[in-house]
Amino acid sequence: MSKLTDKIFLMRNMNDEELKNYIRTLTDNEKDLIVYSAVKMIICDEFDRAFQNLNRMEE
């Protein structure tokens, strides 16, 4: 996995306070990349669910 992916998975397991403190340690570039990557993961996941639902409807 990439370092960026590792950071995203690390943050996923943090509570709110840990997450706030961790975000403060990131550079602006890292924050931008993490937001972009997280949004991309969410969008891909939503498209996967939508296509699975379409496939079920066609069956």
C-alpha distance matrix in Angstrom:
0.0 3.7 6.6 8.1 6.2 6.6 10.1 10.8 10.3 12.3 14.9 15.3 16.8 19.1 22.7 24.4 25.7 22.5 20.7 23.6 23.6 19.8 20.2 23.1 21.0 18.9 20.2 21.5 19.0 16.0 18.0 18.6 15.0 14.1 17.2 16.7 13.2 14.7 17.7 16.1 14.3 17.8 19.6 17.7 18.2 21.9 22.4 21.1 23.6 26.3 26.1 26.1 29.2 30.8 30.3 31.9 34.8 35.4 35.7
3.7 0.0 3.8 5.3 5.2 6.2 8.7 10.0 10.8 12.3 14.4 15.5 17.4 19.1 22.6 23.8 24.8 21.7 19.7 22.1 22.0 18.2 18.1 20.8 18.6 16.1 16.9 18.2 15.5 12.8 15.1 15.6 12.1 11.7 15.1 14.5 11.5 13.5 16.6 15.1 14.2 17.7 19.4 17.9 19.0 22.4 23.0 22.3 24.8 27.2 27.2 27.7 30.6 32.1 31.9 33.7 36.3 37.0 37.6
6.6 3.8 0.0 3.8 5.5 5.0 6.2 8.7 10.0 10.4 12.4 14.3 15.9 17.0 20.5 21.5 22.1 18.9 17.0 19.3 18.7 14.9 15.1 17.5 15.0 12.7 13.9 15.7 13.5 10.3 12.9 14.2 11.1 10.4 14.2 14.4 11.9 13.6 16.9 16.3 15.5 18.7 20.7 19.9 20.7 23.9 25.0 24.5 26.8 29.2 29.6 30.1 32.8 34.4 34.6 36.2 38.7 39.6 40.3
8.1 5.3 3.8 0.0 3.8 5.4 5.1 6.3 8.8 9.8 10.7 12.5 14.9 15.8 19.1 19.6 20.6 17.8 15.3 17.4 17.5 13.8 13.1 15.9 14.2 11.3 12.4 13.4 11.2 8.0 9.9 10.9 7.7 6.8 10.4 10.7 8.3 10.0 13.3 12.9 12.4 15.4 17.4 17.1 18.1 21.0 22.2 22.1 24.3 26.5 27.2 27.9 30.3 32.0 32.4 34.1 36.4 37.5 38.4
6.2 5.2 5.5 3.8 0.0 3.8 5.4 5.1 6.2 8.5 9.9 10.6 13.0 14.8 18.1 19.2 20.7 17.9 15.5 18.2 18.6 15.0 14.8 18.0 16.6 14.1 15.7 16.6 14.6 11.3 12.4 13.3 10.1 8.2 11.3 11.5 8.2 9.1 12.6 11.9 10.4 13.5 15.8 14.9 15.4 18.6 19.9 19.4 21.4 24.0 24.6 24.9 27.5 29.3 29.5 31.0 33.5 34.6 35.3
6.6 6.2 5.0 5.4 3.8 0.0 3.8 5.5 5.3 6.0 8.6 9.9 11.3 12.9 16.6 18.1 19.2 15.9 14.2 17.2 17.1 13.4 14.1 17.1 15.3 13.6 15.8 17.4 15.9 12.3 13.6 15.3 12.5 10.4 13.7 14.6 11.5 11.9 15.6 15.4 13.6 16.3 19.0 18.2 18.2 21.4 23.0 22.3 23.9 26.8 27.5 27.4 30.0 32.1 32.2 33.3 36.0 37.3 37.7
10.1 8.7 6.2 5.1 5.4 3.8 0.0 3.8 5.5 5.0 6.2 8.6 10.3 10.9 14.4 15.3 16.1 13.0 11.0 13.6 13.6 9.9 10.3 13.4 11.8 10.1 12.6 14.3 13.3 9.5 10.4 12.7 10.6 8.0 11.3 13.0 10.7 10.7 14.4 15.1 13.7 15.9 18.8 18.8 18.8 21.7 23.6 23.3 24.8 27.4 28.6 28.7 30.9 33.1 33.6 34.7 37.1 38.6 39.3
10.8 10.0 8.7 6.3 5.1 5.5 3.8 0.0 3.8 5.4 5.2 6.2 9.1 10.3 13.4 14.2 15.9 13.3 10.7 13.5 14.5 11.2 10.9 14.5 13.9 11.9 14.3 15.0 14.2 10.6 10.4 12.1 10.1 6.8 9.2 11.0 8.4 7.4 11.2 12.1 10.4 12.3 15.4 15.5 15.3 18.0 20.1 20.0 21.2 23.8 25.2 25.4 27.4 29.6 30.3 31.3 33.6 35.2 36.0
10.3 10.8 10.0 8.8 6.2 5.3 5.5 3.8 0.0 3.8 5.4 5.0 6.9 9.2 12.7 14.4 16.2 13.5 11.6 15.1 15.8 12.7 13.4 16.9 16.2 14.8 17.6 18.6 17.8 14.2 14.1 15.9 13.8 10.5 12.7 14.3 11.4 10.0 13.7 14.2 11.7 13.4 16.7 16.4 15.4 18.4 20.7 19.9 20.8 23.9 25.1 24.7 26.8 29.3 29.7 30.4 33.0 34.7 35.1
12.3 12.3 10.4 9.8 8.5 6.0 5.0 5.4 3.8 0.0 3.8 5.5 5.7 7.0 10.7 12.7 13.7 10.5 9.3 12.9 12.9 9.9 11.4 14.7 13.6 13.1 16.3 18.0 17.7 13.9 13.9 16.5 14.9 11.6 14.1 16.3 13.8 12.5 16.2 17.3 15.1 16.6 20.0 19.9 19.0 21.8 24.2 23.6 24.4 27.4 28.8 28.3 30.3 32.9 33.3 33.9 36.5 38.3 38.7
14.9 14.4 12.4 10.7 9.9 8.6 6.2 5.2 5.4 3.8 0.0 3.8 5.4 5.2 8.4 9.5 11.0 8.4 6.2 9.7 10.6 8.0 8.8 12.4 12.3 11.8 15.0 16.2 16.5 12.9 11.9 14.6 13.7 10.1 11.8 14.6 12.9 10.9 14.3 16.1 14.3 15.1 18.6 19.3 18.3 20.6 23.4 23.2 23.7 26.4 28.3 28.1 29.6 32.3 33.1 33.6 35.9 37.9 38.6
15.3 15.5 14.3 12.5 10.6 9.9 8.6 6.2 5.0 5.5 3.8 0.0 3.8 5.7 8.3 10.0 12.5 10.5 8.5 12.1 13.6 11.5 12.1 15.7 16.0 15.3 18.4 19.1 19.1 15.7 14.4 16.5 15.4 11.7 12.7 15.2 13.1 10.4 13.6 15.3 12.8 13.1 16.8 17.4 15.8 18.0 21.0 20.6 20.7 23.6 25.5 25.0 26.5 29.3 30.1 30.4 32.7 34.9 35.4
16.8 17.4 15.9 14.9 13.0 11.3 10.3 9.1 6.9 5.7 5.4 3.8 0.0 3.8 6.8 9.7 11.6 9.4 8.9 12.6 13.6 11.9 13.5 16.7 16.8 16.9 20.3 21.5 21.8 18.2 17.2 19.7 18.7 15.0 16.3 18.9 16.7 14.2 17.4 19.0 16.3 16.6 20.4 20.7 18.8 21.1 24.1 23.4 23.2 26.4 28.2 27.4 28.8 31.8 32.4 32.4 34.8 37.1 37.3
19.1 19.1 17.0 15.8 14.8 12.9 10.9 10.3 9.2 7.0 5.2 5.7 3.8 0.0 3.8 6.5 7.9 5.6 5.6 9.3 10.1 9.1 11.0 13.9 14.4 15.0 18.6 19.9 20.9 17.5 16.1 19.1 18.7 15.1 16.2 19.3 17.8 15.3 18.3 20.5 18.3 18.4 22.1 22.9 21.3 23.3 26.4 26.1 25.9 28.8 30.9 30.3 31.5 34.5 35.4 35.3 37.6 40.0 40.4
22.7 22.6 20.5 19.1 18.1 16.6 14.4 13.4 12.7 10.7 8.4 8.3 6.8 3.8 0.0 3.8 5.7 5.4 6.1 8.7 10.2 10.5 12.1 14.5 15.8 16.9 20.4 21.4 22.9 19.7 17.8 20.8 21.0 17.4 17.8 21.2 20.1 17.2 19.8 22.4 20.4 19.8 23.5 24.8 22.9 24.4 27.8 27.7 27.1 29.8 32.3 31.6 32.4 35.5 36.6 36.3 38.4 41.0 41.5
24.4 23.8 21.5 19.6 19.2 18.1 15.3 14.2 14.4 12.7 9.5 10.0 9.7 6.5 3.8 0.0 3.8 5.6 5.1 6.2 8.7 9.9 10.6 12.6 14.8 15.8 19.1 19.6 21.5 18.8 16.3 19.2 20.1 16.7 16.5 20.1 19.7 16.9 19.0 22.0 20.6 19.7 23.2 24.9 23.4 24.5 27.9 28.3 27.6 30.0 32.7 32.4 32.9 35.9 37.4 37.2 38.9 41.7 42.4
25.7 24.8 22.1 20.6 20.7 19.2 16.1 15.9 16.2 13.7 11.0 12.5 11.6 7.9 5.7 3.8 0.0 3.8 5.4 5.2 6.3 8.6 10.0 11.1 13.1 15.0 18.4 19.4 21.7 19.1 16.9 20.2 21.3 18.1 18.4 22.1 21.9 19.4 21.7 24.7 23.4 22.9 26.3 28.0 26.7 27.9 31.3 31.7 31.2 33.6 36.2 36.0 36.6 39.5 41.0 40.9 42.7 45.3 46.1
22.5 21.7 18.9 17.8 17.9 15.9 13.0 13.3 13.5 10.5 8.4 10.5 9.4 5.6 5.4 5.6 3.8 0.0 3.8 5.5 5.2 6.0 8.6 10.1 11.1 13.0 16.6 18.2 20.0 17.1 15.5 19.0 19.5 16.4 17.3 20.9 20.2 18.1 20.9 23.4 22.0 22.1 25.6 26.9 25.7 27.4 30.5 30.7 30.5 33.2 35.5 35.1 36.2 39.1 40.2 40.3 42.3 44.8 45.4
20.7 19.7 17.0 15.3 15.5 14.2 11.0 10.7 11.6 9.3 6.2 8.5 8.9 5.6 6.1 5.1 5.4 3.8 0.0 3.8 5.4 5.0 6.1 8.7 10.1 11.0 14.4 15.5 17.2 14.2 12.3 15.6 16.2 12.9 13.6 17.2 16.7 14.6 17.2 19.9 18.8 18.8 22.2 23.7 22.7 24.3 27.4 27.8 27.8 30.2 32.5 32.5 33.6 36.2 37.5 37.8 39.7 42.1 43.0
23.6 22.1 19.3 17.4 18.2 17.2 13.6 13.5 15.1 12.9 9.7 12.1 12.6 9.3 8.7 6.2 5.2 5.5 3.8 0.0 3.8 5.5 5.3 6.5 9.2 10.5 13.6 14.3 16.7 14.5 12.1 15.4 16.9 14.1 14.3 18.1 18.4 16.4 18.6 21.6 21.0 20.8 23.9 25.8 25.1 26.3 29.4 30.2 30.2 32.3 34.8 35.1 35.9 38.5 40.0 40.4 42.0 44.5 45.5
23.6 22.0 18.7 17.5 18.6 17.1 13.6 14.5 15.8 12.9 10.6 13.6 13.6 10.1 10.2 8.7 6.3 5.2 5.4 3.8 0.0 3.8 5.5 5.3 7.0 9.5 12.8 14.5 16.9 14.6 13.1 16.7 17.9 15.4 16.4 20.0 20.0 18.6 21.1 23.8 23.2 23.4 26.6 28.2 27.6 29.2 32.1 32.7 32.9 35.2 37.5 37.7 38.8 41.3 42.7 43.1 45.0 47.3 48.2
19.8 18.2 14.9 13.8 15.0 13.4 9.9 11.2 12.7 9.9 8.0 11.5 11.9 9.1 10.5 9.9 8.6 6.0 5.0 5.5 3.8 0.0 3.8 5.4 5.4 7.0 10.7 12.8 14.5 11.6 10.7 14.5 15.0 12.5 14.1 17.5 17.1 16.0 18.9 21.2 20.5 21.3 24.4 25.6 25.3 27.2 29.9 30.3 30.9 33.2 35.2 35.5 36.8 39.3 40.5 41.1 43.1 45.2 46.1
20.2 18.1 15.1 13.1 14.8 14.1 10.3 10.9 13.4 11.4 8.8 12.1 13.5 11.0 12.1 10.6 10.0 8.6 6.1 5.3 5.5 3.8 0.0 3.8 5.3 5.4 8.5 9.7 11.7 9.3 7.5 11.2 12.4 10.2 11.3 14.7 15.1 14.1 16.5 19.0 18.9 19.5 22.3 23.9 24.0 25.5 28.1 29.0 29.6 31.7 33.8 34.4 35.6 37.8 39.3 40.1 41.8 43.9 45.1
23.1 20.8 17.5 15.9 18.0 17.1 13.4 14.5 16.9 14.7 12.4 15.7 16.7 13.9 14.5 12.6 11.1 10.1 8.7 6.5 5.3 5.4 3.8 0.0 3.8 5.6 8.1 9.6 12.4 10.9 9.5 13.0 14.7 13.3 14.2 17.5 18.2 17.6 19.8 22.3 22.5 23.1 25.7 27.5 27.6 29.1 31.6 32.6 33.3 35.3 37.4 38.1 39.3 41.4 42.9 43.8 45.5 47.5 48.8
21.0 18.6 15.0 14.2 16.6 15.3 11.8 13.9 16.2 13.6 12.3 16.0 16.8 14.4 15.8 14.8 13.1 11.1 10.1 9.2 7.0 5.4 5.3 3.8 0.0 3.8 6.7 9.6 11.7 9.7 9.7 13.3 14.3 13.1 15.0 17.9 18.1 18.0 20.7 22.7 22.7 23.9 26.5 27.8 28.1 30.0 32.3 33.0 34.1 36.2 38.0 38.6 40.1 42.3 43.5 44.5 46.4 48.2 49.4
18.9 16.1 12.7 11.3 14.1 13.6 10.1 11.9 14.8 13.1 11.8 15.3 16.9 15.0 16.9 15.8 15.0 13.0 11.0 10.5 9.5 7.0 5.4 5.6 3.8 0.0 3.8 6.5 8.0 5.9 6.3 9.8 10.6 9.9 11.9 14.5 14.9 15.2 17.8 19.5 19.9 21.4 23.7 24.9 25.6 27.5 29.5 30.4 31.7 33.6 35.3 36.1 37.8 39.7 40.9 42.2 44.0 45.7 46.9
20.2 16.9 13.9 12.4 15.7 15.8 12.6 14.3 17.6 16.3 15.0 18.4 20.3 18.6 20.4 19.1 18.4 16.6 14.4 13.6 12.8 10.7 8.5 8.1 6.7 3.8 0.0 3.8 5.3 5.1 6.3 8.7 9.9 10.6 12.4 14.3 15.3 16.4 18.4 19.9 21.0 22.5 24.3 25.6 26.8 28.6 30.3 31.4 33.0 34.6 36.1 37.4 39.0 40.6 41.9 43.5 45.1 46.6 48.1
21.5 18.2 15.7 13.4 16.6 17.4 14.3 15.0 18.6 18.0 16.2 19.1 21.5 19.9 21.4 19.6 19.4 18.2 15.5 14.3 14.5 12.8 9.7 9.6 9.6 6.5 3.8 0.0 3.8 5.5 5.1 6.2 8.7 9.9 10.6 12.3 14.2 15.3 16.6 18.3 19.9 21.1 22.5 24.2 25.7 27.0 28.6 30.2 31.7 33.0 34.6 36.2 37.6 39.0 40.6 42.2 43.6 45.1 46.8
19.0 15.5 13.5 11.2 14.6 15.9 13.3 14.2 17.8 17.7 16.5 19.1 21.8 20.9 22.9 21.5 21.7 20.0 17.2 16.7 16.9 14.5 11.7 12.4 11.7 8.0 5.3 3.8 0.0 3.8 5.4 5.1 6.2 8.6 10.0 10.6 12.2 14.1 15.5 16.4 18.2 20.0 21.1 22.4 24.2 25.8 27.0 28.4 30.3 31.6 32.9 34.5 36.2 37.4 38.8 40.7 42.1 43.4 45.1
16.0 12.8 10.3 8.0 11.3 12.3 9.5 10.6 14.2 13.9 12.9 15.7 18.2 17.5 19.7 18.8 19.1 17.1 14.2 14.5 14.6 11.6 9.3 10.9 9.7 5.9 5.1 5.5 3.8 0.0 3.8 5.4 5.1 6.0 8.5 9.8 10.4 12.0 14.1 15.1 16.2 18.1 19.8 20.8 22.2 24.1 25.6 26.6 28.4 30.0 31.4 32.6 34.5 35.9 37.1 38.8 40.5 41.9 43.3
18.0 15.1 12.9 9.9 12.4 13.6 10.4 10.4 14.1 13.9 11.9 14.4 17.2 16.1 17.8 16.3 16.9 15.5 12.3 12.1 13.1 10.7 7.5 9.5 9.7 6.3 6.3 5.1 5.4 3.8 0.0 3.8 5.5 5.2 6.1 8.5 9.9 10.5 12.2 14.1 15.2 16.4 18.2 19.8 21.0 22.5 24.3 25.6 27.0 28.5 30.2 31.5 33.0 34.6 36.1 37.5 39.1 40.7 42.3
18.6 15.6 14.2 10.9 13.3 15.3 12.7 12.1 15.9 16.5 14.6 16.5 19.7 19.1 20.8 19.2 20.2 19.0 15.6 15.4 16.7 14.5 11.2 13.0 13.3 9.8 8.7 6.2 5.1 5.4 3.8 0.0 3.8 5.5 5.3 6.1 8.6 10.0 10.7 12.2 14.2 15.5 16.5 18.2 20.0 21.2 22.5 24.3 25.9 27.0 28.6 30.3 31.7 32.9 34.6 36.3 37.6 39.0 40.9
15.0 12.1 11.1 7.7 10.1 12.5 10.6 10.1 13.8 14.9 13.7 15.4 18.7 18.7 21.0 20.1 21.3 19.5 16.2 16.9 17.9 15.0 12.4 14.7 14.3 10.6 9.9 8.7 6.2 5.1 5.5 3.8 0.0 3.8 5.5 5.1 6.0 8.4 9.9 10.4 12.1 14.2 15.3 16.2 18.1 19.9 21.0 22.3 24.3 25.6 26.8 28.4 30.2 31.4 32.6 34.5 36.1 37.3 38.9
14.1 11.7 10.4 6.8 8.2 10.4 8.0 6.8 10.5 11.6 10.1 11.7 15.0 15.1 17.4 16.7 18.1 16.4 12.9 14.1 15.4 12.5 10.2 13.3 13.1 9.9 10.6 9.9 8.6 6.0 5.2 5.5 3.8 0.0 3.8 5.4 5.1 5.9 8.4 9.7 10.4 12.1 14.1 15.2 16.3 18.2 19.8 20.9 22.4 24.2 25.6 26.8 28.5 30.1 31.4 32.9 34.6 36.1 37.5
17.2 15.1 14.2 10.4 11.3 13.7 11.3 9.2 12.7 14.1 11.8 12.7 16.3 16.2 17.8 16.5 18.4 17.3 13.6 14.3 16.4 14.1 11.3 14.2 15.0 11.9 12.4 10.6 10.0 8.5 6.1 5.3 5.5 3.8 0.0 3.8 5.5 5.2 6.1 8.5 9.9 10.6 12.2 14.1 15.3 16.5 18.3 19.9 21.2 22.5 24.3 25.7 27.0 28.6 30.2 31.7 33.1 34.7 36.4
16.7 14.5 14.4 10.7 11.5 14.6 13.0 11.0 14.3 16.3 14.6 15.2 18.9 19.3 21.2 20.1 22.1 20.9 17.2 18.1 20.0 17.5 14.7 17.5 17.9 14.5 14.3 12.3 10.6 9.8 8.5 6.1 5.1 5.4 3.8 0.0 3.8 5.6 5.3 6.1 8.7 10.0 10.6 12.2 14.2 15.4 16.5 18.3 20.1 21.1 22.5 24.3 25.8 26.9 28.5 30.4 31.6 32.9 34.8
13.2 11.5 11.9 8.3 8.2 11.5 10.7 8.4 11.4 13.8 12.9 13.1 16.7 17.8 20.1 19.7 21.9 20.2 16.7 18.4 20.0 17.1 15.1 18.2 18.1 14.9 15.3 14.2 12.2 10.4 9.9 8.6 6.0 5.1 5.5 3.8 0.0 3.8 5.5 5.0 6.1 8.6 9.8 10.4 12.2 14.2 15.3 16.3 18.4 19.9 21.0 22.4 24.3 25.6 26.8 28.6 30.3 31.5 33.0
14.7 13.5 13.6 10.0 9.1 11.9 10.7 7.4 10.0 12.5 10.9 10.4 14.2 15.3 17.2 16.9 19.4 18.1 14.6 16.4 18.6 16.0 14.1 17.6 18.0 15.2 16.4 15.3 14.1 12.0 10.5 10.0 8.4 5.9 5.2 5.6 3.8 0.0 3.8 5.4 5.1 6.2 8.6 9.9 10.6 12.3 14.3 15.3 16.6 18.4 20.1 21.1 22.7 24.4 25.8 27.1 28.8 30.4 31.9
17.7 16.6 16.9 13.3 12.6 15.6 14.4 11.2 13.7 16.2 14.3 13.6 17.4 18.3 19.8 19.0 21.7 20.9 17.2 18.6 21.1 18.9 16.5 19.8 20.7 17.8 18.4 16.6 15.5 14.1 12.2 10.7 9.9 8.4 6.1 5.3 5.5 3.8 0.0 3.8 5.4 5.1 6.1 8.6 9.8 10.5 12.3 14.2 15.4 16.4 18.3 19.9 21.1 22.5 24.3 25.8 27.0 28.7 30.5
16.1 15.1 16.3 12.9 11.9 15.4 15.1 12.1 14.2 17.3 16.1 15.3 19.0 20.5 22.4 22.0 24.7 23.4 19.9 21.6 23.8 21.2 19.0 22.3 22.7 19.5 19.9 18.3 16.4 15.1 14.1 12.2 10.4 9.7 8.5 6.1 5.0 5.4 3.8 0.0 3.8 5.5 5.1 6.1 8.5 9.9 10.6 12.2 14.2 15.3 16.5 18.2 20.0 21.0 22.4 24.3 25.7 26.9 28.7
14.3 14.2 15.5 12.4 10.4 13.6 13.7 10.4 11.7 15.1 14.3 12.8 16.3 18.3 20.4 20.6 23.4 22.0 18.8 21.0 23.2 20.5 18.9 22.5 22.7 19.9 21.0 19.9 18.2 16.2 15.2 14.2 12.1 10.4 9.9 8.7 6.1 5.1 5.4 3.8 0.0 3.8 5.5 5.2 6.1 8.6 10.0 10.5 12.3 14.2 15.4 16.4 18.4 20.0 21.0 22.6 24.4 25.8 27.2
17.8 17.7 18.7 15.4 13.5 16.3 15.9 12.3 13.4 16.6 15.1 13.1 16.6 18.4 19.8 19.7 22.9 22.1 18.8 20.8 23.4 21.3 19.5 23.1 23.9 21.4 22.5 21.1 20.0 18.1 16.4 15.5 14.2 12.1 10.6 10.0 8.6 6.2 5.1 5.5 3.8 0.0 3.8 5.5 5.1 6.2 8.7 9.9 10.6 12.3 14.3 15.3 16.6 18.4 20.0 21.2 22.7 24.5 26.0
19.6 19.4 20.7 17.4 15.8 19.0 18.8 15.4 16.7 20.0 18.6 16.8 20.4 22.1 23.5 23.2 26.3 25.6 22.2 23.9 26.6 24.4 22.3 25.7 26.5 23.7 24.3 22.5 21.1 19.8 18.2 16.5 15.3 14.1 12.2 10.6 9.8 8.6 6.1 5.1 5.5 3.8 0.0 3.8 5.4 5.1 6.2 8.6 9.9 10.5 12.3 14.2 15.3 16.5 18.3 20.0 21.1 22.6 24.6
17.7 17.9 19.9 17.1 14.9 18.2 18.8 15.5 16.4 19.9 19.3 17.4 20.7 22.9 24.8 24.9 28.0 26.9 23.7 25.8 28.2 25.6 23.9 27.5 27.8 24.9 25.6 24.2 22.4 20.8 19.8 18.2 16.2 15.2 14.1 12.2 10.4 9.9 8.6 6.1 5.2 5.5 3.8 0.0 3.8 5.5 5.1 6.1 8.7 9.8 10.6 12.2 14.2 15.3 16.4 18.4 20.0 21.1 22.7
18.2 19.0 20.7 18.1 15.4 18.2 18.8 15.3 15.4 19.0 18.3 15.8 18.8 21.3 22.9 23.4 26.7 25.7 22.7 25.1 27.6 25.3 24.0 27.6 28.1 25.6 26.8 25.7 24.2 22.2 21.0 20.0 18.1 16.3 15.3 14.2 12.2 10.6 9.8 8.5 6.1 5.1 5.4 3.8 0.0 3.8 5.5 5.1 6.3 8.6 10.0 10.6 12.4 14.3 15.3 16.6 18.5 20.1 21.4
21.9 22.4 23.9 21.0 18.6 21.4 21.7 18.0 18.4 21.8 20.6 18.0 21.1 23.3 24.4 24.5 27.9 27.4 24.3 26.3 29.2 27.2 25.5 29.1 30.0 27.5 28.6 27.0 25.8 24.1 22.5 21.2 19.9 18.2 16.5 15.4 14.2 12.3 10.5 9.9 8.6 6.2 5.1 5.5 3.8 0.0 3.8 5.4 5.1 6.1 8.7 9.9 10.6 12.3 14.3 15.4 16.6 18.5 20.2
22.4 23.0 25.0 22.2 19.9 23.0 23.6 20.1 20.7 24.2 23.4 21.0 24.1 26.4 27.8 27.9 31.3 30.5 27.4 29.4 32.1 29.9 28.1 31.6 32.3 29.5 30.3 28.6 27.0 25.6 24.3 22.5 21.0 19.8 18.3 16.5 15.3 14.3 12.3 10.6 10.0 8.7 6.2 5.1 5.5 3.8 0.0 3.8 5.4 5.0 6.1 8.5 9.8 10.4 12.2 14.2 15.2 16.5 18.5
21.1 22.3 24.5 22.1 19.4 22.3 23.3 20.0 19.9 23.6 23.2 20.6 23.4 26.1 27.7 28.3 31.7 30.7 27.8 30.2 32.7 30.3 29.0 32.6 33.0 30.4 31.4 30.2 28.4 26.6 25.6 24.3 22.3 20.9 19.9 18.3 16.3 15.3 14.2 12.2 10.5 9.9 8.6 6.1 5.1 5.4 3.8 0.0 3.8 5.5 5.3 6.1 8.6 9.9 10.5 12.3 14.3 15.4 16.7
23.6 24.8 26.8 24.3 21.4 23.9 24.8 21.2 20.8 24.4 23.7 20.7 23.2 25.9 27.1 27.6 31.2 30.5 27.8 30.2 32.9 30.9 29.6 33.3 34.1 31.7 33.0 31.7 30.3 28.4 27.0 25.9 24.3 22.4 21.2 20.1 18.4 16.6 15.4 14.2 12.3 10.6 9.9 8.7 6.3 5.1 5.4 3.8 0.0 3.8 5.5 5.1 6.2 8.6 9.9 10.6 12.4 14.4 15.6
26.3 27.2 29.2 26.5 24.0 26.8 27.4 23.8 23.9 27.4 26.4 23.6 26.4 28.8 29.8 30.0 33.6 33.2 30.2 32.3 35.2 33.2 31.7 35.3 36.2 33.6 34.6 33.0 31.6 30.0 28.5 27.0 25.6 24.2 22.5 21.1 19.9 18.4 16.4 15.3 14.2 12.3 10.5 9.8 8.6 6.1 5.0 5.5 3.8 0.0 3.8 5.4 5.1 6.2 8.7 9.9 10.6 12.5 14.5
26.1 27.2 29.6 27.2 24.6 27.5 28.6 25.2 25.1 28.8 28.3 25.5 28.2 30.9 32.3 32.7 36.2 35.5 32.5 34.8 37.5 35.2 33.8 37.4 38.0 35.3 36.1 34.6 32.9 31.4 30.2 28.6 26.8 25.6 24.3 22.5 21.0 20.1 18.3 16.5 15.4 14.3 12.3 10.6 10.0 8.7 6.1 5.3 5.5 3.8 0.0 3.8 5.3 4.9 6.1 8.6 9.7 10.5 12.4
26.1 27.7 30.1 27.9 24.9 27.4 28.7 25.4 24.7 28.3 28.1 25.0 27.4 30.3 31.6 32.4 36.0 35.1 32.5 35.1 37.7 35.5 34.4 38.1 38.6 36.1 37.4 36.2 34.5 32.6 31.5 30.3 28.4 26.8 25.7 24.3 22.4 21.1 19.9 18.2 16.4 15.3 14.2 12.2 10.6 9.9 8.5 6.1 5.1 5.4 3.8 0.0 3.8 5.4 5.1 6.2 8.7 10.0 10.8
29.2 30.6 32.8 30.3 27.5 30.0 30.9 27.4 26.8 30.3 29.6 26.5 28.8 31.5 32.4 32.9 36.6 36.2 33.6 35.9 38.8 36.8 35.6 39.3 40.1 37.8 39.0 37.6 36.2 34.5 33.0 31.7 30.2 28.5 27.0 25.8 24.3 22.7 21.1 20.0 18.4 16.6 15.3 14.2 12.4 10.6 9.8 8.6 6.2 5.1 5.3 3.8 0.0 3.8 5.4 5.1 6.3 8.8 10.1
30.8 32.1 34.4 32.0 29.3 32.1 33.1 29.6 29.3 32.9 32.3 29.3 31.8 34.5 35.5 35.9 39.5 39.1 36.2 38.5 41.3 39.3 37.8 41.4 42.3 39.7 40.6 39.0 37.4 35.9 34.6 32.9 31.4 30.1 28.6 26.9 25.6 24.4 22.5 21.0 20.0 18.4 16.5 15.3 14.3 12.3 10.4 9.9 8.6 6.2 4.9 5.4 3.8 0.0 3.8 5.4 5.1 6.3 8.8
30.3 31.9 34.6 32.4 29.5 32.2 33.6 30.3 29.7 33.3 33.1 30.1 32.4 35.4 36.6 37.4 41.0 40.2 37.5 40.0 42.7 40.5 39.3 42.9 43.5 40.9 41.9 40.6 38.8 37.1 36.1 34.6 32.6 31.4 30.2 28.5 26.8 25.8 24.3 22.4 21.0 20.0 18.3 16.4 15.3 14.3 12.2 10.5 9.9 8.7 6.1 5.1 5.4 3.8 0.0 3.8 5.4 5.1 6.4
31.9 33.7 36.2 34.1 31.0 33.3 34.7 31.3 30.4 33.9 33.6 30.4 32.4 35.3 36.3 37.2 40.9 40.3 37.8 40.4 43.1 41.1 40.1 43.8 44.5 42.2 43.5 42.2 40.7 38.8 37.5 36.3 34.5 32.9 31.7 30.4 28.6 27.1 25.8 24.3 22.6 21.2 20.0 18.4 16.6 15.4 14.2 12.3 10.6 9.9 8.6 6.2 5.1 5.4 3.8 0.0 3.8 5.4 5.3
34.8 36.3 38.7 36.4 33.5 36.0 37.1 33.6 33.0 36.5 35.9 32.7 34.8 37.6 38.4 38.9 42.7 42.3 39.7 42.0 45.0 43.1 41.8 45.5 46.4 44.0 45.1 43.6 42.1 40.5 39.1 37.6 36.1 34.6 33.1 31.6 30.3 28.8 27.0 25.7 24.4 22.7 21.1 20.0 18.5 16.6 15.2 14.3 12.4 10.6 9.7 8.7 6.3 5.1 5.4 3.8 0.0 3.8 5.5
35.4 37.0 39.6 37.5 34.6 37.3 38.6 35.2 34.7 38.3 37.9 34.9 37.1 40.0 41.0 41.7 45.3 44.8 42.1 44.5 47.3 45.2 43.9 47.5 48.2 45.7 46.6 45.1 43.4 41.9 40.7 39.0 37.3 36.1 34.7 32.9 31.5 30.4 28.7 26.9 25.8 24.5 22.6 21.1 20.1 18.5 16.5 15.4 14.4 12.5 10.5 10.0 8.8 6.3 5.1 5.4 3.8 0.0 3.8
35.7 37.6 40.3 38.4 35.3 37.7 39.3 36.0 35.1 38.7 38.6 35.4 37.3 40.4 41.5 42.4 46.1 45.4 43.0 45.5 48.2 46.1 45.1 48.8 49.4 46.9 48.1 46.8 45.1 43.3 42.3 40.9 38.9 37.5 36.4 34.8 33.0 31.9 30.5 28.7 27.2 26.0 24.6 22.7 21.4 20.2 18.5 16.7 15.6 14.5 12.4 10.8 10.1 8.8 6.4 5.3 5.5 3.8 0.0
